[in-house]
Structures are given as structure tokens and as C-alpha cells.
Amino acid sequence: MARILLIEDSPTEAAVMVQLLERNGHQVTTSGSAEDGIASCKRDKPDLVLMDIILPGMNGFQATRALTRDAETSHIPVLIISTKGQETDRVWGMRQGAKDYIAKPPRESDLVARINALIGH
């Protein structure tokens, strides 16, 4: 079981993801904006961050960069999960420090496998 922080501004998408992750034994907290997510990440030190890209205010690319370049949170893997499925988006996300990138909607088995790979299970 991993403690996962989901940074997602859509309540519907967040509810679906929380249900999927909890069904697979993970403990999930959510944040509706990048700024709140960064604060939550620093405070709670989750095992993994699932990051949306299209967010109000700061976007997910900026938030990923902030988390992966901060000594307090740089050890926490970020998995970007976004509707932006172009190869250029994936490359840019990885360049910002993300450990993986998956397009929405993810297949449950694929998402769980990628999470397990990142948290070492």
C-alpha cells in the first residue's frame, strides 16, 4: 500500500481515480490545485504524486518542476496523468522531472503496474 497524493482539479476525475486507487489498496489524498498540492506534498510526504497537467493557476508541468527540484520533495516520484497525450507533452513532462507519464483515461492494470514500479512493489 502506498500513500498517494492526487493533484486533479476535476471532482469527477478525482473521485474515479480515488476509487480505482483505493480498490488497489492505496491510501489517497487529493488536492484541487498545483499550489495546494505542493503544500500538501511538503506537509504529508506521500510515497507518490499523481499529477494532472491542466490545472487552475500553476499548471502540472510547473508543479512537477517545483516538486522535483525542491530538496524536501525531490525524492517523491511524480507520475503525470493527463489528457495531453502527445509525445511532445510526455517528453516535456519527463524533462520537468516526472518519472512516468500516462494519458487519460488510463487502463487500471497499466496504471497500477506503473505505480508499483515507481514505489518499488
Secondary structure by P-SEA (a helix, b strand, c coil): ccbbbbbcccaaaaaaaaaaaaaabbbbbbbccaaaaaaaaaaccccccccccccccccaaaaaaaaaaccccccbbbbbbcccccaaaaaaaaaacccccccccccaaaaaaaaaaaacc
